Amino acid sequence: MGITEADLRWWLSGYNPNNIMIGVVASHSALQILHGAKKEGFKTLGIAVGADKRRLYSAFPGSEPDEWLMLDDYQDLKNQEDWLKKKNVVIIPHGSLVEYLGADTFSKLEVPTFGNREILRWESSREKQRIWLEDAGCTTPKVIRDPRDIDSPVIVKYAGAKGGRGYFIARDYRDFRRNVNLDHEFTIQEYVLGCRYYLHFFFDPLAEDGYQVHGIKSHAGRNLGRLELMSMDRRDESNVDEFYKLGSLRDLREMSLEPSFVVTGNMPVVLRESLLPEAFRLAEGVVAHSFELEEGARGMIGAFCLETIVTDKLEFRVFEISARIVAGSNPFVSGSSYSDINESGMSTGRRIARCIKKAIETSELDRILS
Ligand code: ATP
């Protein structure tokens, strides 16, 4: 059994709301999160394994945590739950925390955490994600169940692979057989040709103004909260992004080279404005459906990202959703072309801290934490 809303309320009853400390594992988007938390006036805690991490953060005084919790192993975080609660810590989860702890341990960590931890169960299964996205009105890449049906380029993704590691493109069944590692579970997806846009949104269930998400089914007719577009990035992926420099795919094959999709960095992008209504429609559908994923679902809270490819027909294909802050928001520590329109210098990390600050003011922390 995971953390219940009653557990959360019990922990919060022992918290001093005027002394909340933002805690984060020093990796992924932590420089941004710590920077944003400091800007919003919070005390901060860095959690790390290994002194080199701490040294690295000394290179960025604007993000350096007020305190450190140094561990021998990230699993030891489980033994620090009482200490963290005594310190009034609210943990901001990101991809590395979930990876280091494992989704199961993370879901049971007995410390107040920003966002809805339950939703990560939907996010961490490719099949569940696909159902959620399609119910929400997103078109996802076609899935090929039988490799013998491959009749156009496909991308083969291994279960649990992170950051595109080990993925490969197959042009036909022969290609697939030559490259596949049958020891691992995999999914075969249509390779969508187009430009990638990673759309970083923020859903604030406490805000009653702005672009309100309309509830459906069990919440029909209700405004659920405000949807904001924070920023957009495209990933730099090694080596596929530089592959073309060596010649045609046939030349590369002759050199026994295959493209790989390992994320090495991120670049800011903006979408042509005429595509924004569709981007918002997709994100609104995803949020509205997050409240229908199961009986009594708490829905999306905070940052999420739609990973999309826009085709030359100007259609979006959504190939993944992350229901938390993504590292692609890191180019925007000082704001983006979108967030700056509303308030300059607003990163996703700072937006999270702002959401917590507002919830403290209105005594609604239990609505944005889990
Ligand atoms: P993460 O969990 O870090 O987001 P991941 O390991 O789940 O990454 P994906 O994001 O699914 O991997 O895919 C990695 C990369 O592969 C994408 O950034 C994109 O370049 C490419 N890619 C994924 N799916 C498709 C697709 N259907 N068509 C074309 N390219 C794709």
Residues whose N, C-alpha, C, O or C-beta is under 5 A from the ligand:
A	BS01	ATP	P141 I155 A161 K162 G163 G164 R165 Q189 E190 Y191 V192 F261 F319 E320
